[in-house]
């Protein structure tokens, strides 16, 4: 029989505990609670809750994966769980996986595959977005674009122009954006390959698809300082700073909301912009070492492998 999660399952998350950081179990139960509000497939929600009820209180990995169910495709969830176990084994701290854990992880995978939120997302390799696609979206939006549309186009243009990883752009705060006359720079505080801050130029160029202009217009819509990407209906942060916990209240849902905005407006996933920007610069004849520096790759070979794969996804001999 299904039941509504009670306060004991996530009281720390609701601020009724002196410890501000929720345990994985408490954070997972908060995701379950929110699923009642945000997912309308009640049969799916009931099965999701039943998996949480069956979980062992001490199975930290299971609780973490339960919290990921609405946001990952089936294969991604199962691969992530396996990679975590492999990584802990390599560190000499293997995670025990009793039969109950294995059964519930499989159930999580099945739920992820059927979840309305994850099934709407693009899966597989991120398709490189073309400059023309971004330009067309900017022209169609025009000066009267809504705040949400302005935000989506600004995100795409900045990611494309700076060849940045999706997570690097998502993690920006308003304090990471600086104006220098007509030019704008962003400071990426942390990347996949370095903990050192990385300063990047957002180009200010003529045309309706000017990345600096769209970023400036987006910032004019923000009511206050804080995270750069917002949910304008809730007047809240869409994407929390990537230096903070991903378990902040409502954060995963807003991360998903941003992904849906990009999908709807640009038919692209977050990583499409980095791939597209790298391919575009290569086609313009920009030196590989320059592309490597802008994109933040540590090794030239890594950048060339990355760009080669993106080229195969965006170009063919049939031209």
Secondary structure, DSSP 8 states (H G I E B T S, - for coil): ------GGGTTTTTT-SS--S--HHHHHHHHHHHHHHH---HHHHHHHHHHHHHS-TT-HHHHHHHHHGGGS-HHHHHHHHHHHHHHHHHTT------HHHHHHHHHHHHHHHH-HHHHTS--SS-----HHHHHHHHHHH-TT--HHHHHHHHHHHHHHHHT--HHHHHT-BGGGEEEETTEEEEEE---SS-SS-EEEEE---SSTT-HHHHHHHHHHT-SSSSBSSEETTTTEESS--TTS-TTSTTHHHHHHHHHHHHHHHHS--TTHHHHHHHHHHHHTT--HHHHHHHHT-S-HHHHHHHHHHHHHHH--S--
